[in-house]
Amino acid sequence: MKEAKQMSVSAIQNGTVIDHVPASNLFKVIQILGLDRIENQITFGTNLESKKLGLKAIIKISGVFFEDKDINRIALVAPDAKLNIIKDYEVVEKKVVEVPEIIVGIAKCMNPKCITNFETVTTRFSIVSKKNISLKCHYCEKITNQENLEII
């Protein structure tokens, strides 16, 4: 009789686990949350099987707990992400990301003539569609969709 193979990523004592991230957007989530600039232990896996997403990524951050406003920023690139808050190796809270109504200073306007691309003006968008992310620029009113979404 063959034993089932088990692959595991080590558990964290305290921190946050971000699950159900599309594999192709793993590094965008890392960038949006500034995880590339912190010294806490971070473990991630990508191209993991997922019934819902096909391929998914997971991120485990030791000793870090996010504010809702920070969590919701990742909804732009990982709208189905789930967060598990871990304390003493146990899940004490589960959170689901929600696309905020207004996006400020996260994404770049795709219109090369927009004032935000040549002046020091913070980008600001309203959400046109939460399903297939579409953002409407507050300044030039151009629509930036998921394919053109550039994180700044």
N, C-alpha and C positions, 0 to 999 in steps of 0.2 A: 504494500500500500504506500502510495506516494504522499509525502507531507505537503500541505499547501504552503506555497511561498508567501512570505509576508515581508513587505517593505515598509519601513516606518521612518518617520522623521521624529527626532527626539522631542519629548514633551517639554513645555516651558512651565516654570513654577508660577510666574506672574507676568502678565502681558496681554497681547492681543494677537489673535489668529484671524487673518483675512482669507476667506475661502471663496470659491466660485468666481475667481478672477479669470477672464478669458486669457488663455496662454499667450496669445499674441500681444496682450496689453500689460503683461507683468511689469516690464520696466517703466511703462508710463505711470503705473500706480506707485512704484518706488519713487519716481521723480516727483509726482504730485504731492506725496506725503513727506518729501524731503528725507527719505530713508537713506539716501546715498550720502547724507551729511551727518549722520548720527553715529555714535560709538557703541550703541547697544548691540547685543547679539541678535542677528537676523538670520533666519533660516528660510529658504524658499525652495519650492519645487515647481517645475513647470512641465507641460505636456503630459499631465496626469489624466487618466481616463475620467470622464464625467458623462453621466447619462443626459444631463441637461445641456451642457455646453460642447460636448464632443471632447475637446481637450481643455483642461483648466490649469490654473496655477494656484498655489497657496503660499501665504507669507506668514511667518511667525516672528513676532517682535517681542523680545524679552524686556520687561520693565517699562513698557510704553502703553499709555492709554490715551485715546484720541477724543477730542471734543467732537460733537456732532457735526459742526460746521466743517471740520477737517475731513471727517469720514465722508460726508456728502460730496466733497470735491471729487472723490474717486468714482462717483456714480456716472460721470461723463464717459469714462473708459471701461468701467466695470459695473454696469447697472444692476446686475444680479448678485453682486458681492454680498457675503454674509460675514459678520464679525462676531467672534466669540471672545468674550472678556474672561481671562483666566486668572484665578487667585488660588494659591496653594494647589496647583495642578488640576483644579476643577473649573468647569465652565460655570460662571456665576451670572452671566448675562449674555443674551444673543441680540444682535442688532442687524437690521437690514438697511442698506444704503438707500437714500432717496435723492432723486435729481432735484436740486434746489430750483426755485423759481427764477432766481437771479444769479448769474455767474460773474464774479468780479476778480480780475487779475489772474486768471488761471489759463485762459485760452487766448490764442491770437486770432485777430480778425483776418479772414482770407482775402479781403479787399485791399490790394496794394496801395490804393489811394486813400484809405481810411486814415484819419488823423492819428489813430493809435499806433500806426506803423511808422510814423516819422516825427511825432512829437512825444514828449514824456507825459502821456495821458494813459491812465490805467484802463485796461479794457473792461467793458461791461456789456453783458448780454442778457436778454430774456430768453426763456425756453419756449421754442415753437412746438417741439415734439420731444416727449420724454422717452418714447419707445425706440425710435431710430433717432438718436440725439440730433437735434437741429437748434442752433442758437441764432438769435437775431441781434445784430450789433446795435447798441444804444445810440451810437454816433452816426453811422452811415446806413443803417438798416439793412445791410447785406445779410444773407443767411449763410452761416457756416454749418455744414453738415458733418456727420461722423467721418466720412472719407477725407474731408479737408481739415478736420480738427487737429490743431497743433497746440500742444501744451507748452506754456512759457514758464 
